Amino acid sequence: MAGRNGRTVRDLRRANRTAVLQRLYFDGPLSRFELGPATGLSSGSVSNVVADLVADGLVEEAGSVDSDGGRPRTLLRVAPASGHMIGVDVGETRVRVELFDLTLTELARAERPLAPQRYDVDVIVGHIREGVAEVLAAAGLPPERLLGAGIGVPGIVEHTADRGAVVHGQTIGWDSVPLEALLRAGSPLPDTVPYLIDNGAKTLGQAEMWFGAGRGARNAVVVLFGSGVGASLVTPEAEQGRAVEWGHLTVRVRGRRCRCGALGCLEAYAGAESLLARWREEDGRVPEGTDEETALTAMLAAAYPAEGGAADPVALAVLEETAEYLGAGLSDLINLFQPERILIGGWAGLQLGTRFLPAVRRHAVSYALRHPARKVTVDLGRLGPDAVTVGAAILPLADFFARGGRRPEPAPQYPVPAWRTALEERAPH
């Protein structure tokens, strides 16, 4: 039965379960008494919801605390072993797969390196499948116990009705790749376990907003600085974040050619790949036969040598120019979105780290309008190089919460009505 606002009793129960689960997850352990004000539910509703969640094995007791003159209050928490998620980071140097329990404690991981400039779809699909099977085997977890597998990818992700998640990754040569359908074909996971796919910068942003340096902010931008650059915008209207192709904002007319094919993109100056290419073009001593992370470490050591060493002026100049381009790019985000915080993550951003950050802050403020620049802070993310994987695992976790802690059920298979079959047969092909 639906009420005046169109919500059914089932909708209301799901919303109440979601409210209690989320409060226990983020602020627990809490007592039933504390859950009332925290969720806005009556004491009776809290008792009923808690009883349901305990019966489902999602919530468990976690000790007790003294009350003012009364009986001790029992504390409740989300049961860590009541659900499991997989997070996958399809990066530009490796595919990382991690298995987590419901509290995002890592239980197992698998990694597959990627050859430079090789983003073959079949290879990456194979790496994901193998990694999923490997972490499940390592933890001894049956696939049907999973809430889902979240996957962060480079590029624009389009969610379609007929092909699922489709990836448009221009910089890696992916043109309308039906990644979800490819993964589902021959998947080690049952049909009841969903694949949830989104942009890697967005999953990074999700992780930092839930557990990292973004907690408590209403408006934030989280930047992914790796081989290329991207960003996720979080606002009250887009609490789950919205990926923005910030790396392909034009910062120099008729400038360097970007991996996307256009001229003058920010990514052509601020990504690790372009940073190393510019060092090489200026006759810098770039290590040959190494991956980008190793080469960037060598560049930093050359630009900022140990005490008594002579700095490589070419490496230092390229890094300083990159800091200015990155700061100028951040100023556009400040002017457009006026965020409270900008957080820089990704393996390259974290590797450049605190040595790089003061210059980036200085340039961001100098290029931005004064009023929004005075209100923003620019810092590093706190979750380290695994943040994209953690954020990817949050995708099935957020979906689980939205369903009130209910697992997805297989869609019922009804026979196709005769009238629909007749219409399809008459339709032109």
C-alpha positions as CSV (number, residue, x, y, z in Angstrom):
1,M,0.0,0.0,0.0
2,A,1.3,3.4,-1.0
3,G,1.0,6.6,1.1
4,R,0.3,10.1,-0.1
5,N,3.9,10.6,-1.1
6,G,4.0,7.4,-3.1
7,R,6.1,5.5,-0.5
8,T,5.0,2.0,0.5
9,V,5.4,0.4,3.9
10,R,8.2,-1.6,2.3
11,D,10.0,1.6,1.2
12,L,9.7,3.0,4.8
13,R,11.1,-0.2,6.3
14,R,14.0,-0.1,3.9
15,A,14.7,3.5,4.6
16,N,14.7,2.9,8.4
17,R,17.1,-0.1,8.0
18,T,19.4,2.1,5.9
19,A,19.4,4.9,8.4
20,V,20.3,2.6,11.3
21,L,22.9,0.7,9.3
22,Q,24.6,3.8,8.2
23,R,24.7,5.4,11.6
24,L,26.2,2.3,13.1
25,Y,28.7,2.0,10.3
26,F,30.0,5.5,10.5
27,D,29.5,6.4,14.1
28,G,29.2,3.0,15.9
29,P,29.3,1.3,18.3
30,L,26.1,3.0,19.5
31,S,23.3,2.1,21.9
32,R,19.7,1.9,21.0
33,F,19.1,5.0,23.1
34,E,21.7,6.9,21.0
35,L,20.4,5.6,17.7
36,G,17.1,7.4,18.2
37,P,18.4,11.0,18.0
38,A,21.1,10.0,15.4
39,T,18.5,8.6,13.0
40,G,15.4,10.6,13.8
41,L,13.5,7.4,14.5
42,S,11.2,6.7,17.5
43,S,12.5,4.3,20.2
44,G,9.9,1.7,19.0
45,S,11.1,1.9,15.4
46,V,14.7,1.7,16.5
47,S,14.0,-1.5,18.5
48,N,12.1,-3.1,15.6
49,V,14.8,-2.3,13.1
50,V,17.6,-3.4,15.3
51,A,15.8,-6.7,16.0
52,D,15.5,-7.3,12.3
53,L,19.2,-6.4,11.6
54,V,20.4,-8.7,14.4
55,A,18.2,-11.5,13.1
56,D,19.7,-11.0,9.7
57,G,23.2,-11.2,11.2
58,L,24.1,-7.7,10.1
59,V,24.3,-6.1,13.5
60,E,25.9,-7.6,16.7
61,E,26.5,-6.6,20.3
62,A,29.8,-4.8,21.1
63,G,29.9,-4.5,24.9
64,S,28.0,-2.1,27.1
65,V,28.3,1.3,28.8
66,D,27.0,2.6,32.0
67,S,23.9,4.8,31.9
68,D,22.9,7.6,34.3
69,G,21.4,5.7,37.2
70,G,19.9,2.9,35.1
71,R,20.9,-0.4,33.7
72,P,24.0,-0.5,31.4
73,R,23.2,0.2,27.8
74,T,24.2,-2.5,25.2
75,L,26.3,-1.2,22.3
76,L,25.7,-2.3,18.8
77,R,27.9,-2.4,15.7
78,V,27.8,-3.6,12.1
79,A,29.0,-7.3,12.0
80,P,32.3,-7.3,10.0
81,A,31.8,-10.8,8.6
82,S,28.2,-10.2,7.5
83,G,29.1,-9.1,4.0
84,H,32.1,-8.9,1.7
85,M,33.0,-6.7,-1.3
86,I,35.6,-6.7,-4.0
87,G,37.3,-3.5,-5.2
88,V,39.2,-3.4,-8.5
89,D,41.5,-0.6,-9.7
90,V,42.1,-0.7,-13.4
91,G,45.0,1.6,-13.3
92,E,47.5,2.6,-16.0
93,T,50.3,0.5,-14.6
94,R,48.5,-2.4,-13.0
95,V,45.2,-4.0,-12.2
96,R,44.7,-4.3,-8.5
97,V,42.0,-6.5,-6.9
98,E,41.2,-6.5,-3.2
99,L,38.7,-8.4,-1.1
100,F,37.2,-6.6,2.0
101,D,34.8,-7.5,4.8
102,L,31.9,-5.2,5.5
103,T,34.1,-2.8,7.6
104,L,36.5,-2.5,4.6
105,T,39.3,-4.5,6.3
106,E,41.4,-6.0,3.6
107,L,41.3,-9.8,3.5
108,A,43.2,-10.6,0.3
109,R,44.7,-8.9,-2.7
110,A,46.0,-9.7,-6.2
111,E,47.9,-7.6,-8.7
112,R,48.6,-7.9,-12.4
113,P,51.1,-5.5,-14.0
114,L,50.3,-3.9,-17.3
115,A,52.8,-3.4,-20.1
116,P,53.3,0.4,-21.0
117,Q,50.7,1.6,-23.5
118,R,49.0,-1.8,-23.5
119,Y,45.3,-1.6,-22.5
120,D,44.0,-4.6,-24.5
121,V,40.4,-5.1,-23.3
122,D,40.6,-8.9,-23.3
123,V,43.8,-8.8,-21.3
124,I,42.3,-6.5,-18.6
125,V,39.1,-8.5,-18.5
126,G,41.2,-11.6,-18.0
127,H,43.2,-9.9,-15.2
128,I,40.0,-8.9,-13.4
129,R,38.5,-12.4,-13.6
130,E,41.7,-14.1,-12.5
131,G,42.2,-11.6,-9.6
132,V,38.6,-12.0,-8.4
133,A,39.0,-15.8,-8.4
134,E,42.4,-15.5,-6.7
135,V,41.3,-13.3,-3.7
136,L,38.2,-15.5,-3.1
137,A,40.3,-18.6,-3.1
138,A,42.9,-17.0,-0.8
139,A,40.1,-16.1,1.8
140,G,38.2,-19.3,1.3
141,L,35.0,-17.3,0.5
142,P,32.2,-18.7,-1.7
143,P,31.4,-16.2,-4.5
144,E,27.8,-16.1,-3.6
145,R,28.7,-14.4,-0.2
146,L,29.8,-11.3,-2.1
147,L,27.7,-8.1,-2.1
148,G,29.3,-7.1,-5.3
149,A,32.5,-6.2,-7.2
150,G,33.2,-2.5,-7.7
151,I,35.5,-1.5,-10.5
152,G,37.2,1.9,-11.0
153,V,38.3,2.5,-14.6
154,P,39.9,5.4,-16.6
155,G,37.4,7.2,-18.8
156,I,33.8,8.1,-19.0
157,V,31.4,5.4,-17.8
158,E,27.9,5.2,-19.4
159,H,25.3,3.1,-17.8
160,T,23.0,1.6,-20.4
161,A,19.8,-0.5,-20.2
162,D,20.9,-3.1,-22.8
163,R,24.7,-3.4,-22.3
164,G,25.3,-2.4,-18.7
165,A,28.3,-0.2,-18.0
166,V,30.0,0.9,-21.2
167,V,33.5,2.6,-20.9
168,H,34.6,5.4,-23.2
169,G,38.3,5.6,-22.5
170,Q,39.8,7.8,-25.2
171,T,43.2,8.1,-23.7
172,I,43.6,4.3,-23.5
173,G,42.0,3.5,-26.8
174,W,38.7,2.1,-25.5
175,D,35.8,3.1,-27.6
176,S,32.4,2.1,-26.2
177,V,33.7,-1.0,-24.5
178,P,30.8,-3.0,-22.9
179,L,33.0,-3.9,-19.9
180,E,30.1,-5.1,-17.6
181,A,28.8,-7.5,-20.3
182,L,32.4,-8.8,-21.0
183,L,33.0,-9.4,-17.4
184,R,29.6,-11.1,-16.9
185,A,30.3,-13.6,-19.8
186,G,32.3,-16.4,-18.2
187,S,32.3,-14.7,-14.8
188,P,33.4,-16.5,-11.7
189,L,30.6,-14.7,-9.9
190,P,26.9,-15.8,-9.8
191,D,24.3,-13.6,-11.5
192,T,23.1,-12.3,-8.1
193,V,26.5,-10.7,-7.5
194,P,26.6,-7.4,-9.4
195,Y,29.5,-5.7,-11.1
196,L,29.4,-2.0,-10.4
197,I,31.7,0.1,-12.6
198,D,32.6,3.8,-12.4
199,N,35.3,6.3,-13.2
200,G,38.5,5.8,-11.1
201,A,38.6,9.4,-10.0
202,K,35.1,9.1,-8.7
203,T,35.9,6.0,-6.7
204,L,38.9,7.8,-5.2
205,G,36.7,10.7,-4.3
206,Q,34.2,8.3,-2.7
207,A,36.9,6.8,-0.5
208,E,38.3,10.1,0.6
209,M,34.9,11.5,1.4
210,W,33.8,8.4,3.4
211,F,37.0,7.6,5.3
212,G,39.8,10.1,4.4
213,A,40.6,13.8,4.3
214,G,37.2,14.7,2.8
215,R,35.1,13.6,5.8
216,G,32.8,16.4,7.0
217,A,33.1,18.5,3.8
218,R,29.9,19.4,1.9
219,N,31.7,20.6,-1.2
220,A,35.0,19.1,-2.3
221,V,37.1,18.2,-5.3
222,V,39.3,15.1,-5.2
223,V,42.0,14.9,-7.8
224,L,43.5,11.7,-9.2
225,F,47.1,12.4,-10.3
226,G,48.6,9.3,-11.9
227,S,49.8,8.7,-15.4
228,G,47.1,11.2,-16.3
229,V,44.9,13.4,-14.2
230,G,41.2,13.4,-13.4
231,A,38.9,14.7,-10.7
232,S,35.7,14.0,-8.8
233,L,33.3,16.7,-7.7
234,V,31.3,16.2,-4.5
235,T,28.4,18.5,-3.7
236,P,25.1,18.3,-1.7
237,E,23.4,17.6,-5.1
238,A,25.9,14.9,-6.0
239,E,26.8,13.3,-2.7
240,Q,28.2,10.1,-4.4
241,G,30.5,12.3,-6.5
242,R,30.5,13.2,-10.1
243,A,33.5,12.4,-12.3
244,V,34.7,15.4,-14.4
245,E,37.2,15.1,-17.3
246,W,39.4,17.8,-15.7
247,G,42.5,16.5,-17.3
248,H,41.2,17.5,-20.8
249,L,40.6,21.1,-20.0
250,T,42.6,23.2,-22.4
251,V,45.4,25.1,-20.6
252,R,47.4,26.1,-23.6
253,V,46.1,26.9,-27.1
254,R,48.0,24.9,-29.8
255,G,50.0,23.3,-26.9
256,R,51.5,19.8,-26.5
257,R,49.4,17.0,-28.0
258,C,47.6,15.0,-25.3
259,R,47.0,11.3,-25.2
260,C,43.4,12.0,-26.2
261,G,44.5,13.5,-29.5
262,A,43.7,17.2,-28.6
263,L,46.3,20.0,-28.2
264,G,47.0,21.8,-25.0
265,C,45.1,19.6,-22.4
266,L,46.1,19.9,-18.8
267,E,47.0,16.2,-18.9
268,A,49.7,16.9,-21.5
269,Y,51.5,18.9,-18.9
270,A,50.5,17.6,-15.5
271,G,50.2,13.8,-15.8
272,A,53.2,11.6,-14.8
273,E,53.5,10.3,-18.3
274,S,53.8,13.8,-19.8
275,L,56.1,14.9,-17.0
276,L,58.6,12.1,-17.7
277,A,58.3,12.7,-21.5
278,R,59.2,16.4,-21.0
279,W,62.2,15.5,-18.9
280,R,63.3,13.1,-21.6
281,E,62.8,15.7,-24.4
282,E,65.1,18.1,-22.4
283,D,67.8,15.4,-22.4
284,G,67.1,14.4,-18.8
285,R,68.5,11.2,-17.5
286,V,65.3,9.1,-17.5
287,P,66.0,5.5,-16.5
288,E,65.3,3.1,-19.4
289,G,63.3,-0.1,-19.1
290,T,61.5,0.9,-15.9
291,D,57.9,1.6,-15.1
292,E,56.5,5.1,-14.5
293,E,56.6,4.9,-10.7
294,T,60.3,4.0,-10.7
295,A,61.1,6.7,-13.3
296,L,59.3,9.3,-11.3
297,T,61.2,8.3,-8.1
298,A,64.4,8.8,-10.1
299,M,63.3,12.2,-11.3
300,L,62.5,13.4,-7.8
301,A,65.9,12.1,-6.5
302,A,67.6,14.0,-9.4
303,A,65.7,17.3,-8.7
304,Y,65.9,17.1,-4.9
305,P,69.2,15.2,-4.2
306,A,70.3,14.2,-0.7
307,E,72.2,16.7,1.3
308,G,75.4,17.7,-0.5
309,G,74.3,16.5,-4.0
310,A,73.9,18.7,-7.1
311,A,70.3,19.0,-8.3
312,D,69.5,18.2,-11.9
313,P,68.4,21.6,-13.3
314,V,66.3,20.0,-16.1
315,A,64.4,17.7,-13.7
316,L,63.8,20.6,-11.3
317,A,62.6,23.0,-14.0
318,V,60.1,20.4,-15.4
319,L,58.8,19.7,-11.9
320,E,58.4,23.4,-11.1
321,E,56.6,24.0,-14.4
322,T,54.3,21.0,-13.7
323,A,53.4,22.5,-10.3
324,E,52.4,25.7,-12.0
325,Y,50.2,24.0,-14.6
326,L,48.6,21.8,-11.9
327,G,48.0,24.9,-9.7
328,A,46.5,26.7,-12.7
329,G,44.2,23.7,-13.3
330,L,43.1,23.7,-9.7
331,S,42.3,27.4,-9.9
332,D,39.7,26.6,-12.6
333,L,38.1,24.1,-10.2
334,I,38.1,26.7,-7.5
335,N,36.5,29.4,-9.7
336,L,34.0,27.0,-11.2
337,F,32.9,25.0,-8.1
338,Q,34.1,27.0,-5.1
339,P,34.9,23.9,-3.0
340,E,35.8,23.8,0.7
341,R,38.6,21.4,0.1
342,I,40.7,20.1,-2.8
343,L,42.4,16.8,-2.1
344,I,45.2,15.4,-4.3
345,G,45.5,11.6,-4.5
346,G,46.7,9.0,-7.0
347,W,50.1,7.3,-7.0
348,A,51.9,10.2,-8.6
349,G,50.3,12.9,-6.5
350,L,51.2,11.0,-3.3
351,Q,54.8,10.4,-4.6
352,L,55.3,14.0,-5.3
353,G,53.7,14.6,-2.0
354,T,54.6,17.4,0.5
355,R,57.6,18.5,-1.5
356,F,55.4,19.5,-4.4
357,L,52.3,20.7,-2.5
358,P,53.4,24.2,-1.4
359,A,54.2,25.3,-4.9
360,V,50.9,23.9,-6.2
361,R,49.0,25.7,-3.4
362,R,50.8,29.0,-4.2
363,H,50.0,28.8,-7.9
364,A,46.4,27.7,-7.4
365,V,45.7,30.7,-5.1
366,S,47.5,33.2,-7.5
367,Y,45.5,32.1,-10.5
368,A,42.1,31.8,-8.7
369,L,39.6,34.5,-7.8
370,R,40.4,35.9,-4.3
371,H,37.1,35.2,-2.6
372,P,36.8,31.4,-3.3
373,A,40.6,31.0,-3.0
374,R,40.5,32.3,0.6
375,K,38.0,29.6,1.5
376,V,39.6,26.5,0.0
377,T,42.2,24.2,1.4
378,V,44.5,22.1,-0.8
379,D,45.9,19.0,0.8
380,L,47.0,15.4,0.0
381,G,44.5,12.5,0.3
382,R,45.0,10.3,3.4
383,L,44.2,6.8,2.1
384,G,47.4,6.1,0.1
385,P,47.7,4.3,-3.2
386,D,44.9,1.8,-2.4
387,A,42.3,4.6,-2.3
388,V,40.8,3.8,-5.8
389,T,40.4,0.1,-4.8
390,V,38.7,1.1,-1.5
391,G,36.4,3.5,-3.3
392,A,35.5,0.8,-5.8
393,A,34.6,-1.5,-3.0
394,I,32.3,1.2,-1.6
395,L,30.2,1.0,-4.8
396,P,28.6,-2.3,-3.8
397,L,28.6,-1.3,-0.1
398,A,26.6,1.9,-0.9
399,D,24.2,-0.1,-3.0
400,F,23.8,-2.6,-0.1
401,F,23.0,0.2,2.3
402,A,20.5,1.8,-0.2
403,R,18.6,-1.5,-0.2
404,G,18.5,-1.5,3.6
405,G,21.0,-4.3,3.9
406,R,19.1,-6.6,1.6
407,R,21.0,-8.7,-1.0
408,P,19.9,-8.5,-4.6
409,E,17.5,-11.2,-5.7
410,P,17.5,-12.8,-9.1
411,A,15.0,-11.3,-11.5
412,P,12.0,-13.5,-11.9
413,Q,11.8,-15.2,-15.3
414,Y,8.3,-14.8,-16.7
415,P,7.2,-16.2,-20.0
416,V,7.1,-13.6,-22.8
417,P,3.5,-12.6,-23.5
418,A,2.2,-13.7,-26.9
419,W,1.3,-10.1,-27.9
420,R,4.9,-9.0,-27.4
421,T,6.2,-11.9,-29.5
422,A,3.8,-11.0,-32.3
423,L,4.9,-7.3,-32.2
424,E,8.6,-8.2,-32.3
425,E,8.1,-10.5,-35.3
426,R,6.3,-7.7,-37.2
427,A,8.9,-5.1,-36.4
428,P,11.3,-4.2,-39.3
429,H,14.9,-5.5,-38.9
